[in-house]
Amino acid sequence: MFYYPWDPTFVLLIPAILLSIYAQFKVSSAYSRYAQVHSRSGLTGAQVARTLLGANGLYDVAVEPVGGRLSDHYDPRTRVVRLSQDVYYGNSLAALAVAAHETGHAVQDAQGYVPLALRSSFVPVANFGSSLGPILIIVGLFLPAFNFLLQLGIWAFALAVLFQIITLPVEFNASRRAMSFLEHNGLLAADELHGARSVLSAAALTYVAAALAAVLQLARFLIIAQGRRDE
């Protein structure tokens, strides 16, 4: 029986696909809108990141520009906050929200936030599971003699799914920290906070969509494996 990729179990992925499309629309719409609204403070994303790092005693964490759009991230290995050009040099509400969010990850790291440490430790196995897991599953399905690869692939992919689930509290917590930082350090006025929150909420939805897609794909693989055992 042909299971992959087109078979009845594919319908399980439809909710995740629809949510992913909606999430991408929301984040693109929110970012584009508030990238046009300049903060009254006039501070750039880089200045906000440095200010917040200093406010949390993290003077040894660097802030660097990086190429690409929405490529912003915090690297816990080198302890560097990397901001895309638009965020690093920009002074929009969107830029400040993203800069504060990435600074939130740096503070998480400094404070030993457990979900962040757990996610970081899962990176190698998550990369293995997401890239090789589906390949092992396909090989196991089409070559019955190597059926053990089907089970190995499912276990590998399950680790990638767990990584996506762990990512949720890490990102939500970083956004909560970001909003608190921006408000309590006076970097955004009260009427500017809504714009920053809209950007971060839209970005958070993309992580929810990714986690849902991973969970439903795992469920699909389990159903396929059960069907193979029942043959």
N, C-alpha and C positions, 0 to 999 in steps of 0.2 A: 504493500500500500504506500502511495506517495504522500508524505506528510509535510514536506518543507520546500518552499515557503508558503505555497498556496494550498490550503486544505481548510476544512471547516473550523479548525481551532483558530484560524487567523482572525475571526470575528472578535476574539478576546482582546485584540490589540486596538480595535476601533476607538474605544473610549480614550485610550492613551494618545492615539494619533490626533484625535479631535482636540484634546486638552493641550497637547503640544503646539498645535497650530494656533490655538487661542492664546497660549502663554507667550509665544513668539510675537504675536500681534500686539499683545498688551505691553511687553517690555520694549518693543520697538517704538510703539506709539508714545508711551510714557517718557522714554528717554529722549526721543526726538522733540517732544513738546517742552520738557523742562530743560533741555540743552539750550533752548532759546531764551530762557528766563535767567538773567544774570542776578547773582546774589548782591544784596546791597552792601555787604561787607567788602566786596571787591577782591576777596582772597581767592587764590587759585586752589585747585585740588591738592597740589603739592604742598602749599603753605598750610592748608587745613590738616593734611596728614602729619606734617611735622609738628604742628601745634598740638594735635591730639596725642601724638607719641610722647612729646615732652610733658604734657599734662599727666601722662601715666608713667612717667619716669623712664621711658624707653628711648633714651638718647643714643643708644648704640644700634638702633634699627634704622637702616637706610631707606630712602625714598628715591626711586629711580623711574625715569620714563621708559616705556616699552612700546614697540611697534604694534600695529593692529588696532581694530575698533572693538571696544568692550573686552579687551584682553587683560584687564586689571586683575591682579591676584597678589596674595601674600605668599612668599616662599619661606616656610619654616626652617628649611635646611640652611639657607644663607641669611635668614632674618632680614629680608628685604621686602618692602612694599613696592610693587611695580604697578605703575599707573599708565594707561594708554595716553597718547599724546593729547587727546581732547580733554581728558580728565586732569592730567598733570598740569597743563598750561591753562585750562579753562576755569572760569569763575561762575559757571552756571549752577543752578540748583542741582541738576543731574550730576555734574562733576563733583560737587561737594558731598553729595549723598554717597556716591561710589567710593570716593576717597575715604570717607568716614567708615564705610563698611569694611574696606580692606584693612584699615587701621584696627577695626574691631577684631579681625583675625589675629593681628599682631599682639593685641592685648590678651586674647584668648591663649595664645601660645605662651606668653610671659607668665600668665596666671595658672598654667597647667590645666587648662580646660580639657577635661577627659575626652569628650567626643571628638575634639580636634586631634588629640594625640592618637586616639583610636583610628580615626580616618587616615591619618598620615601613615600609620603602621599597615593599613590595608591597601595602600596604593599599589605595591608590587603584585599582590595576589588579585586585586581588582583588575589591573591591566591584563594579567594573564587570563582571568576568567571571562572578561568581556571580549577579548580578541580571539582566544583559542577555544573557549568553551563551546560556542556555536559550531565551530569547525569539527571538534571532536564529536559533537552530537550528530552532525550530518554524516560523518564517516561511520559512526556506530549504527545509524539507521540504514545506510545503503550497503554495509558490509556486515551481515549477521555474524560472521566469524569474529568480528571485533566489537561485539555488542557491549563489552565492558567499557569501551570508549564512550558509549552513550551515557552510562552512569557517571563516568569521570567528568564528562563535559557538563552534565547537569550540576554536579557538585562545584565545579569550577565557576560556572555561571552564577550559582547561588552566592558565591563570595562577592561577585561583582554587584549583585542585587543588594547584599548587605551593606556594601560600601555606599550605594545610593541612599539607602535608608539612614545610615549614620550621618550622611551629608546634611540631611534636613535640619536636625537641631543645631548643627554647626552654623549653617547659613542664617537660620532664623535668629539665633542668638547674636550673631555678628550684626545683623540689621537692627535688632533692639538696642545693642550697644551704640551703634552709629547714631540713631535718633537721640539717644540720651546724651551722647557726646556733643552733638550739634546744638542741642537745646541748652544744656547746662553750662557749656563753655561760651555761650552767646555768639556762636558762629552764624546762626540763622535767626532771623526774627520770627516771632510767633506765627505770622501769616505766611512765612516761607516754608515752614515745616511740612505742610501738606504736600507740597511738590516733591520734597525729598522722600517723604513716606510713600508716595505714589510710585516713584522709581524703584525703591527697594521692595515694595510689595509685589510689583510686576516681576521683578527679577526672581523673587522667592517662588513665584508660581512656576517658573521654568524648572526649578529643582523638584517641585512636587510632580510635575508632568514626567520628568525623567525617572523619578522613583516609581511612579505608577506604571510607566512603560516597562521598566525592568521587572517589577513584580508580576505583571500580566504575561510577559514573555516567559518568565520562569514557570508560571502556571501552565502555559501552553506546552512547554517542553515536558513537564511532568505528565500531562495528559497524553502526549505523543508516546512517551516512554511506557505508560500504562497500557496503551493500545498495542504496542509492540509485544509486551509480556502476555497479553490476552490472545494473541494470534495463535 
